[in-house]
Amino acid sequence: MKRHKTTVQICVFAMVAFICALIFFYRTDAWSPDKKMTGIEAVAQDFSAFVIPSDVRVVGIGEATHGNREFQLAKKYVFEKLVCEGNGRAICFEMAVGDAAMINDAVHSAHADLTEVLGKQSYPLYDTPEILSLLEWMRAYNQGLRYEDSLMIYGVDMQGAQTAIHYMQELCRAGDGPFTEEEKNRLLSMKAEEKDDYADDRAFFEAMHQRLLEHDDIRSRQLSVAAGCIIQSIDSPNYYEQPRQYSHYRDLCMGKNLKAYSEIEEARGYSQVVVTAHNGHVMKGGASALPGENTETMGDQINRLFEGSYFCIGTEFYEGYVNIHTFGTYGDAYHRADHFYRSDDPLAYQAKFFDDGAYCLDFSRVTEENTLVYKSIHSYIFNAIVGEGYTSYDELAKNHRIKLVPADRYDAVIYYYEVTPIHPIHYSGAAEAPGRSN
């Protein structure tokens, strides 16, 4: 009996000690990412000091979300750096080809209303003051330059291919563009609201694509990519019936379109381009998918097409509100709202200790293997990866973050402690906008 009593006392004592230990660790943040890493100051940089390797042909800049100001401003930082310090004059967006072509025309015009042009996009993600500042800088740079020497903005996304048809139709109405009379008549008679409207015109666009591709002038070759994008849309798997196959096909097409634009840039003397998209597209090392399925990302495609000459910069945050489209709301019922997320990324938390709550980490500078920073970038840690189309299930399932090895996916990351939501200029709570995946 006495032995049994002693055993119970030992068990009670052990439980109390365990509970006290948990409380101690909780209160001291011993198991929390919310603490400063020893040695972080030795490897972290302000982005102004960051150097993009001069020998890379493609520089990717990702977004942990589509709905935050900081990530949109990062596009401008990267592009400005490449223009001023590198050999690039083009930035390629995860954007419908026709939308980007319309914007590109505007940054080459001294009289175009850039705010109005942004409001005509088929999706409001980049209808923001942050992107407006990028376009204003591009237009100021382009003043007095020949088209052949100017800054360009391109769209690489095969989603929204009908915008390319609408753009070509506008050129025809304005009497502009390198189209034959037969092509003009065919384009102007064409309906292009849904894929089914132009699905039977594949041969027409294939012939146009090949004809324009043989021209030497830049405008013709740019339009040849637009025609090729329409063909990609016609050939794409059905998004609703084969979503995984569609996702892989889309990333493959974005990589191919980037390669086509890069060849145009090389022809006018520029060896580098910037591509910007969601982290899930620009990252290397495969996307999250079921075992046995093709998981290549756009970044993987680019890395392969450019024979490894791809430098990928991710973005990441610790916490903040994200502006997201509400799933299932389209047309007049279209709705966006701000939602709070926390990634629990220990590297993103370090931004709290730097000026402006941000820093850049070039992984090639982190060489000391016994440091916590080195171990963190080479270990599975949480990273934010917030997509469009908010549902309450996403929060319950914590779909806003995934575990990955940062050094396997990126060459560098810009970390933010806290991020702020975008506010689309023309969105008032219920605006016309189509659906879209990440």
Secondary structure as the mmCIF struct_conf table of DSSP 4:
data_model
#
loop_
_struct_conf.conf_type_id
_struct_conf.id
_struct_conf.beg_label_comp_id
_struct_conf.beg_label_asym_id
_struct_conf.beg_label_seq_id
_struct_conf.end_label_comp_id
_struct_conf.end_label_asym_id
_struct_conf.end_label_seq_id
HELX_RH_AL_P HELX_RH_AL_P1 LYS A 2 THR A 28
TURN_TY1_P TURN_TY1_P1 ASP A 29 TRP A 31
BEND BEND1 PRO A 33 PRO A 33
BEND BEND2 LYS A 35 LYS A 35
HELX_LH_PP_P HELX_LH_PP_P1 LYS A 36 MET A 37
TURN_TY1_P TURN_TY1_P2 THR A 38 GLY A 39
HELX_RH_AL_P HELX_RH_AL_P2 ILE A 40 VAL A 43
STRN STRN1 GLN A 45 GLN A 45
HELX_RH_3T_P HELX_RH_3T_P1 PHE A 47 ALA A 49
TURN_TY1_P TURN_TY1_P3 SER A 54 ASP A 55
BEND BEND3 ARG A 57 ARG A 57
STRN STRN2 VAL A 58 GLU A 63
BEND BEND4 ALA A 64 ALA A 64
BEND BEND5 HIS A 66 GLY A 67
STRN STRN3 ASN A 68 ASN A 68
HELX_RH_AL_P HELX_RH_AL_P3 ARG A 69 GLU A 85
BEND BEND6 GLY A 86 ASN A 87
STRN STRN4 GLY A 88 ALA A 96
HELX_RH_AL_P HELX_RH_AL_P4 VAL A 97 ALA A 106
TURN_TY1_P TURN_TY1_P4 VAL A 107 HIS A 108
BEND BEND7 ALA A 110 HIS A 111
HELX_RH_AL_P HELX_RH_AL_P5 LEU A 114 GLY A 119
TURN_TY1_P TURN_TY1_P5 LYS A 120 LYS A 120
BEND BEND8 GLN A 121 TYR A 123
HELX_RH_3T_P HELX_RH_3T_P2 PRO A 124 TYR A 126
BEND BEND9 THR A 128 THR A 128
HELX_RH_AL_P HELX_RH_AL_P6 PRO A 129 ASN A 142
TURN_TY1_P TURN_TY1_P6 GLN A 143 GLY A 144
HELX_RH_3T_P HELX_RH_3T_P3 TYR A 147 ASP A 149
BEND BEND10 SER A 150 SER A 150
STRN STRN5 MET A 152 ASP A 157
TURN_TY1_P TURN_TY1_P7 GLN A 159 ALA A 161
HELX_RH_AL_P HELX_RH_AL_P7 GLN A 162 ARG A 173
TURN_TY1_P TURN_TY1_P8 ALA A 174 GLY A 175
BEND BEND11 GLY A 177 PRO A 178
HELX_RH_AL_P HELX_RH_AL_P8 GLU A 181 LEU A 188
TURN_TY1_P TURN_TY1_P9 SER A 189 SER A 189
BEND BEND12 GLU A 193 GLU A 194
HELX_RH_AL_P HELX_RH_AL_P9 LYS A 195 TYR A 198
HELX_RH_3T_P HELX_RH_3T_P4 ALA A 199 ASP A 201
HELX_RH_AL_P HELX_RH_AL_P10 ARG A 202 LEU A 213
TURN_TY1_P TURN_TY1_P10 GLU A 214 GLU A 214
BEND BEND13 ASP A 217 ASP A 217
HELX_RH_AL_P HELX_RH_AL_P11 ILE A 218 ASP A 235
BEND BEND14 SER A 236 SER A 236
HELX_LH_PP_P HELX_LH_PP_P2 PRO A 237 ASN A 238
TURN_TY1_P TURN_TY1_P11 TYR A 239 GLU A 241
HELX_RH_AL_P HELX_RH_AL_P12 PRO A 243 ALA A 267
TURN_TY1_P TURN_TY1_P12 ARG A 268 GLY A 269
STRN STRN6 GLN A 272 HIS A 278
HELX_RH_AL_P HELX_RH_AL_P13 ASN A 279 VAL A 282
BEND BEND15 LYS A 284 GLY A 285
BEND BEND16 SER A 288 SER A 288
TURN_TY1_P TURN_TY1_P13 PRO A 291 GLY A 292
BEND BEND17 GLU A 293 GLU A 293
HELX_RH_AL_P HELX_RH_AL_P14 MET A 298 LEU A 305
TURN_TY1_P TURN_TY1_P14 PHE A 306 GLY A 308
STRN STRN7 TYR A 310 HIS A 325
STRN STRN8 THR A 326 THR A 326
TURN_TY1_P TURN_TY1_P15 PHE A 327 GLY A 328
HELX_RH_3T_P HELX_RH_3T_P5 GLY A 331 ALA A 333
STRN STRN9 ARG A 336 ARG A 342
HELX_RH_AL_P HELX_RH_AL_P15 PRO A 346 TYR A 349
HELX_RH_3T_P HELX_RH_3T_P6 GLN A 350 PHE A 353
BEND BEND18 PHE A 354 PHE A 354
HELX_RH_3T_P HELX_RH_3T_P7 ASP A 355 GLY A 357
STRN STRN10 ALA A 358 ASP A 362
HELX_RH_3T_P HELX_RH_3T_P8 PHE A 363 ARG A 365
TURN_TY1_P TURN_TY1_P16 GLU A 369 ASN A 370
BEND BEND19 THR A 371 THR A 371
HELX_RH_AL_P HELX_RH_AL_P16 LEU A 372 ILE A 377
TURN_TY1_P TURN_TY1_P17 HIS A 378 HIS A 378
BEND BEND20 SER A 379 SER A 379
STRN STRN11 ILE A 381 ALA A 384
BEND BEND21 GLU A 388 GLY A 389
STRN STRN12 TYR A 390 TYR A 390
HELX_RH_AL_P HELX_RH_AL_P17 SER A 392 LEU A 396
TURN_TY1_P TURN_TY1_P18 ALA A 397 HIS A 400
STRN STRN13 ARG A 401 LEU A 404
HELX_RH_AL_P HELX_RH_AL_P18 PRO A 406 ARG A 409
BEND BEND22 ASP A 411 ASP A 411
STRN STRN14 ALA A 412 VAL A 419
STRN STRN15 PRO A 421 PRO A 421
TURN_TY1_P TURN_TY1_P19 ILE A 425 HIS A 426
BEND BEND23 GLY A 429 ALA A 430
#
